[in-house]
Each structure stands twice: as structure tokens, then as C-alpha cells.
Amino acid sequence: MPRIHPTAIVDPLALIGDDVSIGAYSIIKGPVRIGDGTVVHEHSHLHGKTTIGQSCQIGPAAYVGLEPQHLHADPNIGQLIVGDHVIIRETATIHRSTTAGDDHATRIGDHCFLMGGVHIAHDCVLNERVIAANSVIMGGHCQVGAAAFLGGGAAFHQFVRIGRLAIISGNEPMTQDMPPFGAQKNGFLKGYNAVGCKRAELSNTAIRGIRAAFRILHSHRVVSAALVEMEAEAGDVPEVREIVAFIRASKRGIVPSHSPTSRSHSDEDDGAVNGEGARDRERPVRAAALR
């Protein structure tokens, strides 16, 4: 049986699962669906065509499934789908989509963690295990790949895409796409997310291929030429093919690489951040080493 605080207001249209807890002064408005075991902490608002998965933690004072902030959208047709085991912390806001249908819903994947003050706008899609630190701001229609990390205060222009296992530093303005496994700092693509790739238990072959791909990207001023070399030298590595496909599909362009003419021999020269590249400097990364 759900546990609903006497000061909470729950719409008769809402469907509340077993063992759900709804805290004091929370408002569940409209045809909201809340999965088993989810906790809605005090002062939270869940509105409209919003589906919450199982065992989620929402709030306190989170605003989930509100109308899209869009001048011309019909506020009654969009929806929000939140997966299982998602954490949405205090004062976070997530808005429903501007278009009807499950395929067009704003989506938050399983095991995502949205910290305090995060804003996810209409039509965004976050895949599983994305972490958005405090005060991340995301415009409409953004897409974020699985297990990406978004640093606190980062701001994402509408339609920006962030690849799988990418990492974005805090307070970064993002107006272009970040390829899978990439790392951005101070407005530039600095290398690959070495720690994230290790934690994801990618194979040594995959990590060497990713490192080679970002080194090639650093060494070319023309992205199309870099893609050709990536495919020629590491195209048999699935993760490299993922990087190439992502970049080819980009409509906004990718985050620019740090200028190769200004780089010294450092960890970043090896296409790594967090110091992981230095210990592997002596390893060859060309085609022979990748096979």
C-alpha cells in the first residue's frame, strides 16, 4: 500500500504503485504514474503525462513533468518518462515534451542521478547512468549518452548531443557536440575520459583505439580528414566506429580540439585526461598496435 502524507494532494487520475511514499505538501496532478517503491519527498510536484519508474527518489521540492517552456507548444500533449532507480534531487526541474507519443517523450534513463538545481528541458533524452551535477542547465532536444558525466553549472544549448562515457567540466558552455568517450575543459576537447573508460571496464584494445582516435582528431585541422585516418588505422575497434558514426551524424559540429600547434608533450598529447596517458606513452597506437 502507498503511504501518502495527509497534507499531500493526489489527483484521482494518478496511478500510484505499491510501497510508494508521498511526502508532506507534495502535489501529484493529472494522469501521473508512479512505480513501486518510489519515494516522493516533501514539497515535490509531479504533473501531467508523467511516468516514474520503480525505486526512484524524487525531491524534496523537485518539479517533475511540468509543461514545456515553449511559446507554441500544446501543454497537454507532451509527456515525460523516467526510468527505474533514478535520483532527482532538490529543486531539480524536468519538463514534458512538445510532441505527443512515447517515441517523442522527454526521457530519463535508468540509474540516472540529477543533483540539486538541475534543469532538463522539453524533448531531452538522457540514457542510463547519466550523472548531472548541481545546477546543470539543459536546453530542449539535447541527447546525452549512457554514463556521461556533466559537471556542475554546465550549460547546454538546445539540440546539443553528448556521447557515451563523455565527461564535461563544471561551468562549461556547450554549444557543439561532444563525441563518445571525450572530455571537455575550458572550451576545448582535451582528450578522452580515461578514468571513466576504466571504470566502465572497457577492454585494453578499446582504450588504445579510443586514445588513437582522439590523438588523430587532435592532429588534424579538418575533421573529415581525421575520420578517414581513424577508419583506416582503428576502424576494426567498435568504440572507434562509434566515435566516427557520432561525428558524421553531428549537425552542430563537434567541440574543437585544443590547438595542436600549442601543445607540449604532456598527458593531453596522449589524448587522455586525469593523468592516465602518461604511463602509456611508450606504447605504439598505430594500426599494428591495435590488432
N, C-alpha and C positions, 0 to 999 in steps of 0.2 A: 504493500500500500504506500502511496506517496505521502510525504509529510509536508503539509502546507501551513505556513505560519498564518495565524488569524488576521494579520494586517495585510497579507498579500492579496492581490486581486488576480483571479484566473478566469479567463474568458470561457464560457461554456463550449466554444468551438475547439478549444485546445485539447490535445490528446496527451495525457501525462502517463509515463511508463511506471513500472514497479520500482519501489525504493527510491523514487525521486524526492529530493528535498528542495523546497522553495522557501527562501528566507524572507525576513520581515520587509514589508513595504515594496516587495517586488511586484511587477505588473507583467502578466502574460496576456497579450492582446491579440485576438484573431486566431486563425487555424494553426497555431504553433504545435509542433510535435516534439516531445522531449523523451529521449530514450532512457531505458532502465539505468538506474544507479547514478544519474546525473545530479549534480548539486548546483542549484541557482542561489547564489549568496544574496544577502540583503541589498535592497535598493536597485536591483537589476531590472532591465526592461527587455523583453523578448516580444517581437511584433511580427504580424503578418504571416506570409507563407514561408515559415522558417522551420527547418528540420534539424534537430540537435541529436547527435548520436548517443551512444551509451557511455557511461562513466566519464562524463565531461565535468569540468569545474568552471563555472561562469561567475565572474564578479569578485568582490562586491562592486555595485554601481557600474556594471557593464551594460552596453547598449547594443543589442544584437538583433539584426533583422529589421532595422529601421528603413524607411523609404530612401531610395537613392537621392543623392543631392544632384539633381539633374533638372534643368529648366523645362525639358519637353517630355520627360518620361512619364508613362502612366504609373502612378504609385501603387496600383492594385494588381499588377500582373507579374512582377518580378518575384524571385524567391532566393532564399539562402539555404545551402545545405552544409552542415557541419558534421564532420566525421566522428569517430569514436576516440575517447581518451584525449580530447582536446582541452587545453587550458587557456581560458580567456580572462585576463586579469582586470584589475580595477580601472574603470573609466575607458576601457577599450571600446571602439565603435566599429561595427561591421554592417554594411548596407546591402540590401537586396539588389538583385539585378534589374536592368532596364527592359529586359526581354523575357517573355514567358517561356516556360518549358524547362525540364530538368537539364537539358543539354546546354542551356544558356545561364544557369544559375550561378550566382556568386558561390564559390566553394572553398571550404577549409578542410584539408585532408586530415586523415587520422594522425594522432600524436603530435599535432602542431602545438606550439607554445607561443601565445601572443601576450607579451608583457604589458605593463601598465601604460595607458595612454596611446596604444597603437590604433591607427585608423586604417581600415581596409574598405576601399570604396566599392561601388557597384561593379559587377561583372568581373571582379578579380578571381583568379584561381590560384590557390596555394596547394601544392601537392603535399604528400605526407611528410611529417617530421620537420617542417619548416620552423625555425625559431626567429621571431621578430622581437628584438629588444625594445626597451621603453621608447615611446614616442616616435616609432617608425610611422611614416605617413605615406600612404599608397594611393595614387590616383586610379581612376577607373580603367578596367580592362587589362590590368597587369597580370602577368603569369610568373609564378615562382616554382622552380623545380624542386624535387624532393631533397630534403635535408640541407637546404640552403640556410645560411645564417645571415641575418640582416641586422647590422649594428644599430645601436640606439641613435635616434634622431635622423636616420637616413630618410631622404625624401625621394619618392619615385614618381616620375612623370607618367601620365596615362599611357597605356599600351607598351610600357617597358616590359621586357622579358628577362628573367634571371634564371640561369641554367642550374641543373642539378649539382649539389655539393659546392656551389659558389659561396664566397664569403664577401660581404660588403662592410667596410669600416664604418664606424659611427659618424654621424653628421654628414654623410656623403650625399650630394645631389645627383640623382641618377636620371639621366635623360636618354641614355642609349642602353642597348642590351649587353648583359654580361654572360659570356659563354659558360657552359658547364665546367665545373672544377676551377673556375677563375677566381682571382682575388683583386679587389679594387681598394686603392688607398690614394688619397689626395688627388682624386680625379683621373687616375690612370689605372690601366690594367697592369698590376705589378708582377703577376706570375700566377702560379697555381696554388690551390688551397692544400698545402702539404699535410697539415695536421688533420684536416677533415677527411682527406683521402685515406690516410692511415686508419683513422677511427672507423671509417666505413669498410675497412678490411679489403680494399682493392688489392689486386694481385701486384707483384713487383713488375710484371710485364705491363700492366695497365698504367702504373705510376710512371714507369720510364717512358711509355708512349705519351702520356699527358705532359710530362716535362719536356719532351722533344717537341710536341706540338706548340707549346707556349714559347719555347725558345725560337722556333721558326717564326711564330707570329711577331715576336719582338724584332726579328732581324729583317723583316720586310716592311717597306712603307706602303705597299699595295696589298690589301688583304687578299684579293683574288690570287695573286702570285703565291702568297703564303699557303692558301688552301691547296693549291696544286702540289706544292712541295710536301705538305702534310700527308696528302693521299699517296704520294709516291714513296715516302720514306716510312710511314707508320700506318698506312691505310688498312692493314690487317688487324689492328687493335680496335675492338669495338668502341672503347671510350674515345678514341681519336675520331672515329667515324661519327660519333655523337657530337663532338665539337664541330666538325666540318658541317654536318647537316644543320646544326643550330645556327651557325654563322650564315650559311647560304639562305636560310629562311628569314633572316633578320630584315625588317623593313625600316628600322630606325638606325641601323648601323650598330657596330659594337663599340664598347668603351675603348678609347685609343690606348695603344701600348705606350709605355714610357719610352721616350726618345732613345733609340739605340746609340745615337752619337754621343749622348751624355752619360752613358752608363760606364761604370768601372767594373772590374771583376769582383763580384760580390755574390751573396746568396741569390739576389734577384737575377743575376746573369744566368743562373741555372733554372730560371723560371719558377722559383719557389719562394714562398713567404714562410715566416716563422722559423727560419734558420735551417730548414730541412735539406736544402740543396747543397750546402757546403760539404757535407760528409760524402756526397756522391760526385764531386767534381771530376774525379778521375775516370768515372765510368763513361765509355762511349755511348752516345744516344742516337747515333745514326742507324741506318737500316740494319746493319749487321748485328747491332746490339739488341734490336727489338725482336729478333726472330729466335 
